[in-house]
Structures are given as C-alpha cells and as structure tokens.
Amino acid sequence: MGSTPVQGPRIAVLGLGEAGGAIAGDLVAAGARVRGYDPKVPAPPGVMDTVSEAEAARGSDLVLSVNSASAAVDAL
C-alpha cells in the first residue's frame, strides 16, 4: 500500500522584492507550495511565477502581501 506524499500549504506572495523574495524562498525551503507575483521582479527559484495577483492568490491557503504601503490598495 503506497502512501501519498503530504504537500505543504499553498501560499501566495504578492511582492517579490528584497523582503518578499526572501520570505517566498524560505517558505519553499520549509515545504510550502509558493506562487508569487510582482510586476517588476521575477520569482526566485522554487516559486511559481504568475502573471497577476489574482492568479497567485487563486486556490491559496494563505496570501501574503509584501509590498510598500503605496501599493497596498492596488494589490488588494
């Protein structure tokens, strides 16, 4: 009888600059399935790059918005 591997939580990270990229990378290292979005910065290794905030958030268990206060309303 085979066992199904346990997969980590699905987490979206919006904003992949210095802080967001580091957080996303740490989440991947901890076993999370991470989808990211940033209009100016590519996703770090192990993070699925998406084309929009909505695509990153779709199906996620948790959404982290790691961006400047001036971009927070648009990201929401």
PyMOL Python script that loads the backbone (N, CA, C, O; Angstrom):
from pymol import cmd

cmd.read_pdbstr("""\
ATOM      1  N   MET A   1       0.835  -1.167   0.000  1.00  0.00           N
ATOM      2  CA  MET A   1       0.000   0.000   0.000  1.00  0.00           C
ATOM      3  C   MET A   1       0.885   1.237   0.000  1.00  0.00           C
ATOM      4  O   MET A   1       1.631   1.457   0.954  1.00  0.00           O
ATOM      5  N   GLY A   2       0.817   2.046  -1.046  1.00  0.00           N
ATOM      6  CA  GLY A   2       1.641   3.254  -1.148  1.00  0.00           C
ATOM      7  C   GLY A   2       1.040   4.396  -0.357  1.00  0.00           C
ATOM      8  O   GLY A   2      -0.169   4.464  -0.132  1.00  0.00           O
ATOM      9  N   SER A   3       1.906   5.276   0.051  1.00  0.00           N
ATOM     10  CA  SER A   3       1.409   6.445   0.771  1.00  0.00           C
ATOM     11  C   SER A   3       1.493   7.663  -0.137  1.00  0.00           C
ATOM     12  O   SER A   3       2.391   7.784  -0.971  1.00  0.00           O
ATOM     13  N   THR A   4       0.551   8.542   0.045  1.00  0.00           N
ATOM     14  CA  THR A   4       0.528   9.781  -0.722  1.00  0.00           C
ATOM     15  C   THR A   4       1.398  10.802   0.002  1.00  0.00           C
ATOM     16  O   THR A   4       1.211  11.033   1.197  1.00  0.00           O
ATOM     17  N   PRO A   5       2.346  11.415  -0.704  1.00  0.00           N
ATOM     18  CA  PRO A   5       3.183  12.407  -0.032  1.00  0.00           C
ATOM     19  C   PRO A   5       2.349  13.589   0.460  1.00  0.00           C
ATOM     20  O   PRO A   5       1.439  14.059  -0.224  1.00  0.00           O
ATOM     21  N   VAL A   6       2.674  14.043   1.629  1.00  0.00           N
ATOM     22  CA  VAL A   6       1.988  15.202   2.189  1.00  0.00           C
ATOM     23  C   VAL A   6       2.584  16.446   1.546  1.00  0.00           C
ATOM     24  O   VAL A   6       3.802  16.621   1.514  1.00  0.00           O
ATOM     25  N   GLN A   7       1.725  17.293   1.044  1.00  0.00           N
ATOM     26  CA  GLN A   7       2.186  18.531   0.429  1.00  0.00           C
ATOM     27  C   GLN A   7       1.947  19.681   1.394  1.00  0.00           C
ATOM     28  O   GLN A   7       0.962  19.699   2.133  1.00  0.00           O
ATOM     29  N   GLY A   8       2.856  20.629   1.374  1.00  0.00           N
ATOM     30  CA  GLY A   8       2.742  21.784   2.253  1.00  0.00           C
ATOM     31  C   GLY A   8       1.612  22.694   1.843  1.00  0.00           C
ATOM     32  O   GLY A   8       0.964  22.478   0.819  1.00  0.00           O
ATOM     33  N   PRO A   9       1.377  23.712   2.647  1.00  0.00           N
ATOM     34  CA  PRO A   9       0.311  24.664   2.343  1.00  0.00           C
ATOM     35  C   PRO A   9       0.589  25.422   1.049  1.00  0.00           C
ATOM     36  O   PRO A   9       1.736  25.559   0.627  1.00  0.00           O
ATOM     37  N   ARG A  10      -0.466  25.902   0.441  1.00  0.00           N
ATOM     38  CA  ARG A  10      -0.361  26.709  -0.778  1.00  0.00           C
ATOM     39  C   ARG A  10      -0.362  28.170  -0.347  1.00  0.00           C
ATOM     40  O   ARG A  10      -1.339  28.656   0.224  1.00  0.00           O
ATOM     41  N   ILE A  11       0.730  28.861  -0.622  1.00  0.00           N
ATOM     42  CA  ILE A  11       0.884  30.244  -0.179  1.00  0.00           C
ATOM     43  C   ILE A  11       1.199  31.140  -1.370  1.00  0.00           C
ATOM     44  O   ILE A  11       2.064  30.828  -2.188  1.00  0.00           O
ATOM     45  N   ALA A  12       0.486  32.253  -1.452  1.00  0.00           N
ATOM     46  CA  ALA A  12       0.765  33.260  -2.477  1.00  0.00           C
ATOM     47  C   ALA A  12       1.544  34.396  -1.825  1.00  0.00           C
ATOM     48  O   ALA A  12       1.208  34.846  -0.729  1.00  0.00           O
ATOM     49  N   VAL A  13       2.581  34.849  -2.509  1.00  0.00           N
ATOM     50  CA  VAL A  13       3.349  36.000  -2.033  1.00  0.00           C
ATOM     51  C   VAL A  13       3.237  37.083  -3.105  1.00  0.00           C
ATOM     52  O   VAL A  13       3.690  36.910  -4.236  1.00  0.00           O
ATOM     53  N   LEU A  14       2.628  38.192  -2.724  1.00  0.00           N
ATOM     54  CA  LEU A  14       2.480  39.326  -3.627  1.00  0.00           C
ATOM     55  C   LEU A  14       3.547  40.340  -3.257  1.00  0.00           C
ATOM     56  O   LEU A  14       3.540  40.885  -2.154  1.00  0.00           O
ATOM     57  N   GLY A  15       4.451  40.587  -4.169  1.00  0.00           N
ATOM     58  CA  GLY A  15       5.588  41.464  -3.909  1.00  0.00           C
ATOM     59  C   GLY A  15       6.819  40.608  -3.665  1.00  0.00           C
ATOM     60  O   GLY A  15       6.964  40.005  -2.601  1.00  0.00           O
ATOM     61  N   LEU A  16       7.709  40.555  -4.655  1.00  0.00           N
ATOM     62  CA  LEU A  16       8.878  39.666  -4.570  1.00  0.00           C
ATOM     63  C   LEU A  16      10.181  40.447  -4.528  1.00  0.00           C
ATOM     64  O   LEU A  16      11.221  39.962  -4.973  1.00  0.00           O
ATOM     65  N   GLY A  17      10.118  41.655  -3.990  1.00  0.00           N
ATOM     66  CA  GLY A  17      11.332  42.448  -3.819  1.00  0.00           C
ATOM     67  C   GLY A  17      12.223  41.818  -2.764  1.00  0.00           C
ATOM     68  O   GLY A  17      12.160  40.610  -2.536  1.00  0.00           O
ATOM     69  N   GLU A  18      13.040  42.615  -2.129  1.00  0.00           N
ATOM     70  CA  GLU A  18      14.012  42.088  -1.173  1.00  0.00           C
ATOM     71  C   GLU A  18      13.354  41.247  -0.073  1.00  0.00           C
ATOM     72  O   GLU A  18      13.753  40.103   0.147  1.00  0.00           O
ATOM     73  N   ALA A  19      12.369  41.789   0.605  1.00  0.00           N
ATOM     74  CA  ALA A  19      11.715  41.056   1.699  1.00  0.00           C
ATOM     75  C   ALA A  19      10.832  39.930   1.173  1.00  0.00           C
ATOM     76  O   ALA A  19      10.923  38.797   1.646  1.00  0.00           O
ATOM     77  N   GLY A  20       9.979  40.235   0.200  1.00  0.00           N
ATOM     78  CA  GLY A  20       9.062  39.217  -0.327  1.00  0.00           C
ATOM     79  C   GLY A  20       9.777  38.047  -0.960  1.00  0.00           C
ATOM     80  O   GLY A  20       9.368  36.899  -0.786  1.00  0.00           O
ATOM     81  N   GLY A  21      10.857  38.329  -1.704  1.00  0.00           N
ATOM     82  CA  GLY A  21      11.627  37.255  -2.324  1.00  0.00           C
ATOM     83  C   GLY A  21      12.269  36.353  -1.288  1.00  0.00           C
ATOM     84  O   GLY A  21      12.288  35.132  -1.448  1.00  0.00           O
ATOM     85  N   ALA A  22      12.800  36.952  -0.217  1.00  0.00           N
ATOM     86  CA  ALA A  22      13.425  36.158   0.851  1.00  0.00           C
ATOM     87  C   ALA A  22      12.380  35.315   1.577  1.00  0.00           C
ATOM     88  O   ALA A  22      12.614  34.141   1.863  1.00  0.00           O
ATOM     89  N   ILE A  23      11.230  35.915   1.875  1.00  0.00           N
ATOM     90  CA  ILE A  23      10.161  35.174   2.549  1.00  0.00           C
ATOM     91  C   ILE A  23       9.680  34.027   1.677  1.00  0.00           C
ATOM     92  O   ILE A  23       9.513  32.908   2.162  1.00  0.00           O
ATOM     93  N   ALA A  24       9.456  34.290   0.397  1.00  0.00           N
ATOM     94  CA  ALA A  24       8.998  33.249  -0.517  1.00  0.00           C
ATOM     95  C   ALA A  24      10.002  32.106  -0.588  1.00  0.00           C
ATOM     96  O   ALA A  24       9.611  30.939  -0.561  1.00  0.00           O
ATOM     97  N   GLY A  25      11.284  32.423  -0.677  1.00  0.00           N
ATOM     98  CA  GLY A  25      12.314  31.387  -0.720  1.00  0.00           C
ATOM     99  C   GLY A  25      12.350  30.564   0.555  1.00  0.00           C
ATOM    100  O   GLY A  25      12.511  29.345   0.502  1.00  0.00           O
ATOM    101  N   ASP A  26      12.202  31.217   1.697  1.00  0.00           N
ATOM    102  CA  ASP A  26      12.179  30.496   2.974  1.00  0.00           C
ATOM    103  C   ASP A  26      10.957  29.589   3.072  1.00  0.00           C
ATOM    104  O   ASP A  26      11.049  28.480   3.599  1.00  0.00           O
ATOM    105  N   LEU A  27       9.816  30.050   2.568  1.00  0.00           N
ATOM    106  CA  LEU A  27       8.613  29.220   2.586  1.00  0.00           C
ATOM    107  C   LEU A  27       8.783  27.969   1.731  1.00  0.00           C
ATOM    108  O   LEU A  27       8.354  26.882   2.118  1.00  0.00           O
ATOM    109  N   VAL A  28       9.408  28.126   0.570  1.00  0.00           N
ATOM    110  CA  VAL A  28       9.681  26.969  -0.292  1.00  0.00           C
ATOM    111  C   VAL A  28      10.594  25.984   0.448  1.00  0.00           C
ATOM    112  O   VAL A  28      10.350  24.778   0.442  1.00  0.00           O
ATOM    113  N   ALA A  29      11.639  26.508   1.079  1.00  0.00           N
ATOM    114  CA  ALA A  29      12.582  25.661   1.814  1.00  0.00           C
ATOM    115  C   ALA A  29      11.892  24.921   2.953  1.00  0.00           C
ATOM    116  O   ALA A  29      12.316  23.828   3.329  1.00  0.00           O
ATOM    117  N   ALA A  30      10.832  25.509   3.506  1.00  0.00           N
ATOM    118  CA  ALA A  30      10.089  24.889   4.601  1.00  0.00           C
ATOM    119  C   ALA A  30       9.035  23.901   4.104  1.00  0.00           C
ATOM    120  O   ALA A  30       8.362  23.254   4.907  1.00  0.00           O
ATOM    121  N   GLY A  31       8.888  23.782   2.775  1.00  0.00           N
ATOM    122  CA  GLY A  31       7.961  22.792   2.221  1.00  0.00           C
ATOM    123  C   GLY A  31       6.656  23.335   1.690  1.00  0.00           C
ATOM    124  O   GLY A  31       5.796  22.558   1.276  1.00  0.00           O
ATOM    125  N   ALA A  32       6.480  24.640   1.690  1.00  0.00           N
ATOM    126  CA  ALA A  32       5.247  25.226   1.155  1.00  0.00           C
ATOM    127  C   ALA A  32       5.283  25.234  -0.365  1.00  0.00           C
ATOM    128  O   ALA A  32       6.350  25.252  -0.979  1.00  0.00           O
ATOM    129  N   ARG A  33       4.111  25.219  -0.952  1.00  0.00           N
ATOM    130  CA  ARG A  33       3.962  25.401  -2.397  1.00  0.00           C
ATOM    131  C   ARG A  33       3.657  26.875  -2.602  1.00  0.00           C
ATOM    132  O   ARG A  33       2.580  27.346  -2.238  1.00  0.00           O
ATOM    133  N   VAL A  34       4.600  27.603  -3.182  1.00  0.00           N
ATOM    134  CA  VAL A  34       4.501  29.062  -3.238  1.00  0.00           C
ATOM    135  C   VAL A  34       4.314  29.547  -4.668  1.00  0.00           C
ATOM    136  O   VAL A  34       5.027  29.145  -5.587  1.00  0.00           O
ATOM    137  N   ARG A  35       3.327  30.426  -4.820  1.00  0.00           N
ATOM    138  CA  ARG A  35       3.093  31.119  -6.082  1.00  0.00           C
ATOM    139  C   ARG A  35       3.341  32.591  -5.809  1.00  0.00           C
ATOM    140  O   ARG A  35       2.910  33.113  -4.781  1.00  0.00           O
ATOM    141  N   GLY A  36       4.024  33.261  -6.712  1.00  0.00           N
ATOM    142  CA  GLY A  36       4.371  34.649  -6.471  1.00  0.00           C
ATOM    143  C   GLY A  36       3.981  35.554  -7.611  1.00  0.00           C
ATOM    144  O   GLY A  36       3.817  35.122  -8.752  1.00  0.00           O
ATOM    145  N   TYR A  37       3.836  36.823  -7.276  1.00  0.00           N
ATOM    146  CA  TYR A  37       3.585  37.831  -8.307  1.00  0.00           C
ATOM    147  C   TYR A  37       4.269  39.127  -7.918  1.00  0.00           C
ATOM    148  O   TYR A  37       4.187  39.582  -6.777  1.00  0.00           O
ATOM    149  N   ASP A  38       4.940  39.704  -8.887  1.00  0.00           N
ATOM    150  CA  ASP A  38       5.496  41.046  -8.776  1.00  0.00           C
ATOM    151  C   ASP A  38       5.631  41.562 -10.195  1.00  0.00           C
ATOM    152  O   ASP A  38       6.200  40.871 -11.041  1.00  0.00           O
ATOM    153  N   PRO A  39       5.123  42.763 -10.488  1.00  0.00           N
ATOM    154  CA  PRO A  39       5.200  43.252 -11.861  1.00  0.00           C
ATOM    155  C   PRO A  39       6.608  43.612 -12.308  1.00  0.00           C
ATOM    156  O   PRO A  39       6.845  43.790 -13.503  1.00  0.00           O
ATOM    157  N   LYS A  40       7.551  43.723 -11.374  1.00  0.00           N
ATOM    158  CA  LYS A  40       8.897  44.158 -11.736  1.00  0.00           C
ATOM    159  C   LYS A  40       9.995  43.162 -11.403  1.00  0.00           C
ATOM    160  O   LYS A  40      11.114  43.295 -11.900  1.00  0.00           O
ATOM    161  N   VAL A  41       9.704  42.172 -10.576  1.00  0.00           N
ATOM    162  CA  VAL A  41      10.744  41.261 -10.097  1.00  0.00           C
ATOM    163  C   VAL A  41      10.336  39.821 -10.411  1.00  0.00           C
ATOM    164  O   VAL A  41       9.216  39.423 -10.092  1.00  0.00           O
ATOM    165  N   PRO A  42      11.223  39.031 -11.029  1.00  0.00           N
ATOM    166  CA  PRO A  42      10.883  37.623 -11.286  1.00  0.00           C
ATOM    167  C   PRO A  42      10.878  36.815  -9.995  1.00  0.00           C
ATOM    168  O   PRO A  42      11.529  37.181  -9.016  1.00  0.00           O
ATOM    169  N   ALA A  43      10.150  35.733 -10.008  1.00  0.00           N
ATOM    170  CA  ALA A  43      10.069  34.855  -8.839  1.00  0.00           C
ATOM    171  C   ALA A  43      11.412  34.171  -8.589  1.00  0.00           C
ATOM    172  O   ALA A  43      12.117  33.815  -9.534  1.00  0.00           O
ATOM    173  N   PRO A  44      11.762  33.991  -7.321  1.00  0.00           N
ATOM    174  CA  PRO A  44      13.000  33.276  -7.005  1.00  0.00           C
ATOM    175  C   PRO A  44      12.855  31.782  -7.296  1.00  0.00           C
ATOM    176  O   PRO A  44      11.740  31.305  -7.508  1.00  0.00           O
ATOM    177  N   PRO A  45      13.957  31.039  -7.310  1.00  0.00           N
ATOM    178  CA  PRO A  45      13.894  29.602  -7.572  1.00  0.00           C
ATOM    179  C   PRO A  45      12.924  28.888  -6.631  1.00  0.00           C
ATOM    180  O   PRO A  45      12.903  29.135  -5.425  1.00  0.00           O
ATOM    181  N   GLY A  46      12.127  28.003  -7.213  1.00  0.00           N
ATOM    182  CA  GLY A  46      11.177  27.219  -6.435  1.00  0.00           C
ATOM    183  C   GLY A  46       9.814  27.855  -6.295  1.00  0.00           C
ATOM    184  O   GLY A  46       8.871  27.199  -5.855  1.00  0.00           O
ATOM    185  N   VAL A  47       9.688  29.134  -6.665  1.00  0.00           N
ATOM    186  CA  VAL A  47       8.418  29.855  -6.572  1.00  0.00           C
ATOM    187  C   VAL A  47       7.803  29.924  -7.965  1.00  0.00           C
ATOM    188  O   VAL A  47       8.461  30.339  -8.919  1.00  0.00           O
ATOM    189  N   MET A  48       6.543  29.517  -8.079  1.00  0.00           N
ATOM    190  CA  MET A  48       5.865  29.597  -9.364  1.00  0.00           C
ATOM    191  C   MET A  48       5.548  31.054  -9.663  1.00  0.00           C
ATOM    192  O   MET A  48       4.832  31.702  -8.900  1.00  0.00           O
ATOM    193  N   ASP A  49       6.074  31.572 -10.762  1.00  0.00           N
ATOM    194  CA  ASP A  49       5.827  32.951 -11.181  1.00  0.00           C
ATOM    195  C   ASP A  49       4.450  33.014 -11.836  1.00  0.00           C
ATOM    196  O   ASP A  49       4.126  32.165 -12.666  1.00  0.00           O
ATOM    197  N   THR A  50       3.647  33.991 -11.480  1.00  0.00           N
ATOM    198  CA  THR A  50       2.319  34.149 -12.065  1.00  0.00           C
ATOM    199  C   THR A  50       2.219  35.516 -12.736  1.00  0.00           C
ATOM    200  O   THR A  50       3.090  36.367 -12.555  1.00  0.00           O
ATOM    201  N   VAL A  51       1.158  35.720 -13.507  1.00  0.00           N
ATOM    202  CA  VAL A  51       1.022  36.956 -14.274  1.00  0.00           C
ATOM    203  C   VAL A  51       0.143  38.009 -13.595  1.00  0.00           C
ATOM    204  O   VAL A  51       0.007  39.122 -14.103  1.00  0.00           O
ATOM    205  N   SER A  52      -0.452  37.666 -12.454  1.00  0.00           N
ATOM    206  CA  SER A  52      -1.306  38.627 -11.755  1.00  0.00           C
ATOM    207  C   SER A  52      -1.449  38.248 -10.286  1.00  0.00           C
ATOM    208  O   SER A  52      -1.159  37.122  -9.880  1.00  0.00           O
ATOM    209  N   GLU A  53      -1.909  39.228  -9.500  1.00  0.00           N
ATOM    210  CA  GLU A  53      -2.210  38.958  -8.098  1.00  0.00           C
ATOM    211  C   GLU A  53      -3.277  37.888  -7.979  1.00  0.00           C
ATOM    212  O   GLU A  53      -3.176  36.986  -7.148  1.00  0.00           O
ATOM    213  N   ALA A  54      -4.307  37.993  -8.819  1.00  0.00           N
ATOM    214  CA  ALA A  54      -5.418  37.042  -8.772  1.00  0.00           C
ATOM    215  C   ALA A  54      -4.953  35.620  -9.067  1.00  0.00           C
ATOM    216  O   ALA A  54      -5.371  34.674  -8.401  1.00  0.00           O
ATOM    217  N   GLU A  55      -4.085  35.474 -10.070  1.00  0.00           N
ATOM    218  CA  GLU A  55      -3.588  34.135 -10.392  1.00  0.00           C
ATOM    219  C   GLU A  55      -2.759  33.567  -9.239  1.00  0.00           C
ATOM    220  O   GLU A  55      -2.863  32.380  -8.928  1.00  0.00           O
ATOM    221  N   ALA A  56      -1.951  34.393  -8.616  1.00  0.00           N
ATOM    222  CA  ALA A  56      -1.146  33.922  -7.488  1.00  0.00           C
ATOM    223  C   ALA A  56      -2.039  33.500  -6.327  1.00  0.00           C
ATOM    224  O   ALA A  56      -1.783  32.478  -5.689  1.00  0.00           O
ATOM    225  N   ALA A  57      -3.071  34.266  -6.052  1.00  0.00           N
ATOM    226  CA  ALA A  57      -3.934  34.011  -4.899  1.00  0.00           C
ATOM    227  C   ALA A  57      -4.915  32.865  -5.113  1.00  0.00           C
ATOM    228  O   ALA A  57      -5.332  32.225  -4.148  1.00  0.00           O
ATOM    229  N   ARG A  58      -5.290  32.595  -6.359  1.00  0.00           N
ATOM    230  CA  ARG A  58      -6.297  31.582  -6.655  1.00  0.00           C
ATOM    231  C   ARG A  58      -5.894  30.225  -6.070  1.00  0.00           C
ATOM    232  O   ARG A  58      -4.833  29.694  -6.398  1.00  0.00           O
ATOM    233  N   GLY A  59      -6.732  29.675  -5.215  1.00  0.00           N
ATOM    234  CA  GLY A  59      -6.503  28.355  -4.638  1.00  0.00           C
ATOM    235  C   GLY A  59      -5.523  28.331  -3.479  1.00  0.00           C
ATOM    236  O   GLY A  59      -5.204  27.260  -2.965  1.00  0.00           O
ATOM    237  N   SER A  60      -5.041  29.490  -3.061  1.00  0.00           N
ATOM    238  CA  SER A  60      -4.067  29.542  -1.970  1.00  0.00           C
ATOM    239  C   SER A  60      -4.744  29.398  -0.615  1.00  0.00           C
ATOM    240  O   SER A  60      -5.890  29.806  -0.426  1.00  0.00           O
ATOM    241  N   ASP A  61      -4.012  28.813   0.317  1.00  0.00           N
ATOM    242  CA  ASP A  61      -4.473  28.721   1.697  1.00  0.00           C
ATOM    243  C   ASP A  61      -4.199  30.020   2.444  1.00  0.00           C
ATOM    244  O   ASP A  61      -4.892  30.352   3.406  1.00  0.00           O
ATOM    245  N   LEU A  62      -3.190  30.748   1.995  1.00  0.00           N
ATOM    246  CA  LEU A  62      -2.767  31.980   2.647  1.00  0.00           C
ATOM    247  C   LEU A  62      -2.195  32.913   1.592  1.00  0.00           C
ATOM    248  O   LEU A  62      -1.480  32.470   0.692  1.00  0.00           O
ATOM    249  N   VAL A  63      -2.503  34.200   1.695  1.00  0.00           N
ATOM    250  CA  VAL A  63      -1.952  35.207   0.786  1.00  0.00           C
ATOM    251  C   VAL A  63      -1.186  36.224   1.620  1.00  0.00           C
ATOM    252  O   VAL A  63      -1.741  36.834   2.534  1.00  0.00           O
ATOM    253  N   LEU A  64       0.091  36.403   1.300  1.00  0.00           N
ATOM    254  CA  LEU A  64       0.918  37.402   1.956  1.00  0.00           C
ATOM    255  C   LEU A  64       1.167  38.544   0.984  1.00  0.00           C
ATOM    256  O   LEU A  64       1.680  38.330  -0.114  1.00  0.00           O
ATOM    257  N   SER A  65       0.807  39.748   1.382  1.00  0.00           N
ATOM    258  CA  SER A  65       1.071  40.925   0.563  1.00  0.00           C
ATOM    259  C   SER A  65       2.277  41.627   1.167  1.00  0.00           C
ATOM    260  O   SER A  65       2.188  42.246   2.227  1.00  0.00           O
ATOM    261  N   VAL A  66       3.407  41.520   0.473  1.00  0.00           N
ATOM    262  CA  VAL A  66       4.668  42.076   0.976  1.00  0.00           C
ATOM    263  C   VAL A  66       5.095  43.174   0.006  1.00  0.00           C
ATOM    264  O   VAL A  66       5.971  42.981  -0.836  1.00  0.00           O
ATOM    265  N   ASN A  67       4.453  44.324   0.150  1.00  0.00           N
ATOM    266  CA  ASN A  67       4.760  45.430  -0.745  1.00  0.00           C
ATOM    267  C   ASN A  67       4.702  46.737   0.037  1.00  0.00           C
ATOM    268  O   ASN A  67       4.338  46.758   1.213  1.00  0.00           O
ATOM    269  N   SER A  68       5.056  47.792  -0.615  1.00  0.00           N
ATOM    270  CA  SER A  68       5.061  49.095   0.050  1.00  0.00           C
ATOM    271  C   SER A  68       3.629  49.535   0.338  1.00  0.00           C
ATOM    272  O   SER A  68       2.688  49.087  -0.317  1.00  0.00           O
ATOM    273  N   ALA A  69       3.477  50.394   1.298  1.00  0.00           N
ATOM    274  CA  ALA A  69       2.160  50.906   1.666  1.00  0.00           C
ATOM    275  C   ALA A  69       1.481  51.586   0.482  1.00  0.00           C
ATOM    276  O   ALA A  69       0.259  51.522   0.350  1.00  0.00           O
ATOM    277  N   SER A  70       2.259  52.233  -0.374  1.00  0.00           N
ATOM    278  CA  SER A  70       1.682  52.948  -1.514  1.00  0.00           C
ATOM    279  C   SER A  70       1.075  51.985  -2.540  1.00  0.00           C
ATOM    280  O   SER A  70       0.226  52.398  -3.330  1.00  0.00           O
ATOM    281  N   ALA A  71       1.483  50.731  -2.548  1.00  0.00           N
ATOM    282  CA  ALA A  71       0.952  49.743  -3.493  1.00  0.00           C
ATOM    283  C   ALA A  71      -0.073  48.822  -2.865  1.00  0.00           C
ATOM    284  O   ALA A  71      -0.655  47.990  -3.562  1.00  0.00           O
ATOM    285  N   ALA A  72      -0.314  48.945  -1.553  1.00  0.00           N
ATOM    286  CA  ALA A  72      -1.170  48.004  -0.836  1.00  0.00           C
ATOM    287  C   ALA A  72      -2.605  48.000  -1.346  1.00  0.00           C
ATOM    288  O   ALA A  72      -3.188  46.929  -1.513  1.00  0.00           O
ATOM    289  N   VAL A  73      -3.184  49.157  -1.596  1.00  0.00           N
ATOM    290  CA  VAL A  73      -4.575  49.221  -2.038  1.00  0.00           C
ATOM    291  C   VAL A  73      -4.731  48.557  -3.402  1.00  0.00           C
ATOM    292  O   VAL A  73      -5.672  47.790  -3.604  1.00  0.00           O
ATOM    293  N   ASP A  74      -3.828  48.835  -4.341  1.00  0.00           N
ATOM    294  CA  ASP A  74      -3.892  48.213  -5.664  1.00  0.00           C
ATOM    295  C   ASP A  74      -3.697  46.702  -5.570  1.00  0.00           C
ATOM    296  O   ASP A  74      -4.349  45.956  -6.301  1.00  0.00           O
ATOM    297  N   ALA A  75      -2.825  46.242  -4.699  1.00  0.00           N
ATOM    298  CA  ALA A  75      -2.598  44.806  -4.540  1.00  0.00           C
ATOM    299  C   ALA A  75      -3.822  44.118  -3.983  1.00  0.00           C
ATOM    300  O   ALA A  75      -4.132  42.987  -4.357  1.00  0.00           O
ATOM    301  N   LEU A  76      -4.525  44.802  -3.080  1.00  0.00           N
ATOM    302  CA  LEU A  76      -5.727  44.235  -2.501  1.00  0.00           C
ATOM    303  C   LEU A  76      -6.781  44.022  -3.565  1.00  0.00           C
ATOM    304  O   LEU A  76      -7.876  43.546  -3.262  1.00  0.00           O
TER     305      LEU A  76
END
""", "prot")
cmd.dss("prot")
cmd.show_as("cartoon", "prot")
cmd.util.cbc("prot")
cmd.orient("prot")
